[in-house]
Amino acid sequence: MTKFSTWISAMRLRTLPLSVSGIIVAGCLAAYNGFFNPLIFILAILTTLSLQILSNLANDYGDGTKGTDNDDRIGPMRAIQSGEISASEMLNAIKLNILITIVLAVLLIFSAFGSKNFLLSLLFFVLGLASVVAAIKYTVGHSAYGYRGLGDIFVFLFFGLVSVIGCYVLFAKQVDHVTILPACAIGLLSAGVLNLNNMRDIASDTKSNKNTLVVKLGAAKAKLYHYVLVGGAMFLTALFAVLYYTSPFNLLFLIIFVPLTKHLVTVYKNDNPKDLDPELKKLALSTFFLSVLLGIGYIL
């Protein structure tokens, strides 16, 4: 593997569709309500992608320097673990990524609010900084929250509530109750992806003292928790469709219930954590396509 391909691998491109799911839902709901702005949408997508890449690089750095990424870990080999990229090189990349993210966030906030709405601008600047800190502190530092079983909460908040509700406010300059159920559903599915990742890595995480929620719950309870996350998201999405029904197109997202149900059956039958690795991509892509079909269903 060349160094360039190692950097691409470190960015973990397969995680990027999941990260923009909330932005897609927010953009479509904004379009339905007459608030859509293409520049804000593009900048929101770019900012979110930059944040996700920052999180991925920081995770590689945090787990790599702590020794969590070792031969016991299931899944693709990380960059620092492989030796292709040094810890100092990764740290420099993280610093550059932080700068890019902040620039994109400032452009996004200015495009959304201009010189008006000072309080909203300030709020979103704080949210932007909080997102950067959250992306880094998942695995980096002595107080990394991912090592204390708090990752699921942060994923739900930032991938769900902040992503959907926050992005909608960028368009509409107001909070709308129509965003609450989709935000919670996307947040639950995103937490499900993290939970699945931690279920796969339970053995190596336990050995490395990475006390994820899965490690704290144990394999059996982690499965039950996973059913609640994915099943809960399906329920909330269906409830949203009932409460805000306007046309049959609103039900397009039900197509994705098929792969989600198959995924839950696979997890139920699984007794080898290694076999959960392919399910990560399936769940992440299912979340992405659910967001696309849910959003499109309201603008057709």
C-alpha positions in Angstrom: 0.0 0.0 0.0 1.4 3.4 -1.0 1.4 6.3 1.5 -1.3 8.1 -0.5 -3.6 5.1 -0.3 -2.8 4.8 3.4 -4.0 8.4 3.9 -7.2 7.7 1.9 -7.7 4.6 4.1 -7.2 6.6 7.2 -9.9 9.0 6.1 -12.3 5.9 6.1 -14.4 7.0 3.1 -17.0 4.4 3.9 -18.1 6.4 6.9 -18.8 9.6 4.9 -22.3 8.8 3.5 -23.5 8.2 7.1 -22.2 11.6 8.2 -24.2 13.6 5.7 -27.5 11.7 6.3 -28.8 14.3 8.7 -27.8 17.2 6.3 -29.8 15.5 3.5 -32.9 15.2 5.6 -32.6 18.8 6.8 -32.1 20.1 3.3 -35.1 18.2 1.9 -37.4 19.4 4.8 -36.2 22.9 4.3 -36.9 22.6 0.5 -40.4 21.3 1.3 -41.1 24.3 3.6 -39.6 26.8 1.1 -36.3 27.6 2.9 -33.8 25.7 0.8 -30.5 27.5 -0.2 -28.1 25.5 -2.4 -25.0 27.3 -1.1 -25.9 26.6 2.5 -26.5 22.9 1.6 -23.2 22.5 -0.2 -21.2 24.2 2.6 -23.1 22.1 5.2 -22.2 18.9 3.4 -18.5 20.0 3.0 -18.3 21.0 6.7 -19.8 17.7 7.8 -17.5 15.7 5.6 -14.5 17.6 7.0 -15.6 17.0 10.5 -16.1 13.3 9.8 -12.6 13.0 8.3 -11.2 14.9 11.3 -12.9 12.4 13.6 -11.5 9.5 11.7 -8.0 10.8 11.7 -8.3 11.6 15.4 -9.5 8.1 16.1 -6.6 6.6 14.3 -4.2 8.9 16.3 -5.9 8.2 19.6 -6.3 4.5 19.3 -2.9 4.2 17.6 -0.9 6.0 20.3 -2.8 4.2 23.1 -2.0 0.8 21.6 -5.7 0.0 21.2 -5.1 -0.7 17.5 -3.2 -4.0 17.7 -3.2 -7.4 16.2 -6.2 -8.4 18.2 -8.4 -5.8 16.5 -10.9 -6.9 13.8 -11.3 -4.8 10.7 -9.1 -2.8 8.4 -5.6 -2.0 9.7 -5.3 1.6 10.8 -2.7 4.0 9.5 -0.5 4.4 12.6 -0.9 0.7 13.4 0.4 -0.2 10.0 3.5 2.0 10.5 3.0 3.7 7.1 2.1 7.0 8.9 3.8 8.2 12.0 2.0 9.7 15.0 3.6 13.1 14.3 2.4 13.0 10.7 -1.1 12.1 11.8 -1.1 14.9 14.3 0.0 17.5 11.7 -2.8 16.2 9.4 -5.3 16.6 12.3 -4.2 20.2 12.8 -4.6 21.0 9.1 -8.0 19.3 9.1 -9.1 21.5 12.1 -8.2 24.6 10.2 -10.1 23.5 7.1 -13.1 22.6 9.2 -13.2 25.9 11.0 -12.9 27.8 7.7 -15.7 25.9 6.2 -17.8 26.4 9.3 -17.3 30.1 9.3 -18.2 30.3 5.6 -21.3 28.2 6.3 -22.4 30.4 9.2 -21.8 33.6 7.2 -23.7 32.3 4.2 -26.6 31.3 6.5 -26.9 34.4 8.7 -24.7 37.1 7.0 -24.2 40.1 9.3 -27.6 39.6 10.8 -28.8 37.2 13.5 -25.8 37.7 15.7 -27.0 35.4 18.4 -27.6 32.6 16.0 -24.2 33.1 14.4 -22.6 33.0 17.9 -24.6 29.8 18.8 -23.5 28.0 15.6 -19.9 29.1 16.0 -20.0 27.5 19.5 -21.6 24.4 18.1 -18.9 24.3 15.4 -16.2 24.4 18.0 -18.0 21.8 20.1 -18.2 19.6 17.1 -14.4 19.9 16.5 -13.7 19.1 20.1 -16.1 16.2 20.1 -14.5 14.8 17.0 -11.0 14.9 18.6 -11.9 13.9 22.1 -13.5 10.6 21.3 -10.2 8.7 21.5 -7.6 11.4 22.1 -6.3 12.4 25.5 -6.6 11.0 29.0 -10.2 11.9 29.3 -11.3 10.5 25.9 -15.1 9.9 26.2 -15.0 7.0 23.8 -13.0 5.1 26.5 -15.7 5.8 29.1 -18.7 4.5 27.2 -20.1 7.9 26.3 -19.5 7.7 22.5 -23.2 6.7 21.8 -24.5 9.9 23.5 -22.3 12.2 21.5 -23.0 10.4 18.2 -26.8 10.7 18.9 -26.4 14.4 19.7 -24.1 15.4 16.8 -25.1 13.0 14.0 -28.8 13.3 14.9 -30.0 16.4 16.7 -27.3 18.9 15.7 -27.1 17.5 12.2 -30.8 17.6 11.3 -32.3 20.3 13.6 -29.2 22.5 13.5 -28.9 22.3 9.7 -32.6 23.1 9.3 -32.1 26.2 11.4 -29.3 27.3 9.0 -31.9 27.3 6.3 -35.0 28.5 8.1 -33.5 30.6 10.9 -36.0 28.8 13.3 -36.6 25.5 14.9 -39.4 23.4 13.5 -41.1 20.5 15.2 -41.1 18.6 11.8 -37.4 17.9 12.3 -37.5 16.3 15.7 -38.5 12.7 14.8 -36.1 12.4 11.8 -33.3 13.9 13.9 -33.9 11.2 16.6 -34.2 8.4 14.0 -30.9 9.4 12.3 -29.2 9.8 15.7 -30.3 6.3 16.8 -29.1 4.7 13.5 -25.8 6.5 13.8 -25.4 5.3 17.3 -26.3 1.8 16.0 -23.3 2.0 13.6 -21.0 2.9 16.5 -22.5 0.1 18.6 -22.0 -2.4 15.9 -18.4 -1.3 15.5 -17.9 -1.7 19.2 -19.6 -5.1 19.2 -17.2 -6.2 16.5 -14.2 -4.9 18.6 -15.4 -6.1 22.1 -12.5 -8.5 22.6 -9.7 -6.1 21.6 -11.4 -3.2 23.4 -11.7 -5.1 26.6 -8.1 -6.2 26.4 -7.0 -2.6 25.8 -9.2 -1.1 28.6 -11.3 0.8 26.1 -14.5 0.8 28.1 -17.1 1.3 25.4 -20.7 0.9 26.2 -20.6 -2.6 24.6 -17.7 -3.6 27.0 -19.7 -2.3 29.9 -22.9 -4.0 28.8 -21.5 -7.3 27.6 -22.2 -9.0 24.3 -25.7 -10.2 25.1 -27.0 -6.9 26.4 -25.2 -5.0 23.6 -27.3 -7.0 21.1 -30.5 -6.0 22.9 -29.4 -2.4 22.9 -28.7 -2.7 19.2 -32.3 -3.9 18.5 -33.5 -0.9 20.5 -31.4 1.6 18.5 -32.3 0.3 15.0 -35.8 -0.8 15.8 -36.4 2.5 17.6 -35.3 4.4 14.5 -37.6 2.4 12.3 -40.5 3.1 14.7 -39.8 6.9 14.8 -39.5 7.1 11.1 -42.8 5.3 10.6 -44.4 7.5 13.2 -43.1 10.6 11.4 -44.6 9.3 8.1 -48.0 8.9 9.8 -48.0 12.2 11.6 -46.8 14.2 8.6 -48.3 12.3 5.7 -49.1 14.3 2.6 -48.7 11.8 -0.3 -47.8 8.2 -1.0 -44.3 9.4 -1.9 -43.7 10.0 1.8 -43.5 6.2 2.2 -40.6 5.6 -0.1 -38.3 5.1 2.8 -40.1 1.9 3.7 -38.0 0.2 1.1 -35.0 0.5 3.4 -36.9 -1.3 6.2 -36.1 -4.5 4.2 -32.2 -4.3 4.6 -32.6 -3.0 8.1 -34.7 -5.9 9.1 -32.3 -8.3 7.5 -29.5 -6.6 9.4 -31.3 -7.1 12.7 -31.8 -10.8 11.9 -28.1 -11.2 11.0 -27.1 -9.5 14.3 -29.5 -11.8 16.2 -28.0 -14.9 14.7 -24.4 -13.8 15.0 -22.0 -15.5 17.4 -18.7 -14.4 15.9 -17.9 -10.7 16.3 -15.6 -10.8 13.2 -18.6 -11.5 11.0 -20.2 -8.2 12.0 -17.7 -6.2 10.0 -19.6 -6.3 6.7 -22.7 -5.2 8.5 -21.1 -1.9 9.3 -21.2 -0.8 5.7 -24.7 -2.2 5.2 -26.1 -0.3 8.2 -24.3 2.9 7.3 -25.5 2.8 3.7 -29.0 1.9 4.8 -29.1 5.0 7.0 -27.9 7.1 4.1 -30.5 5.8 1.7 -33.2 6.0 4.3 -32.4 9.7 4.7 -32.4 10.2 0.9 -35.7 8.5 0.4 -37.3 10.1 3.4 -36.3 13.5 2.2 -37.1 13.0 -1.4 -40.5 11.7 -0.4 -41.5 15.2 0.8 -40.2 17.2 -2.2 -41.6 15.1 -5.0 
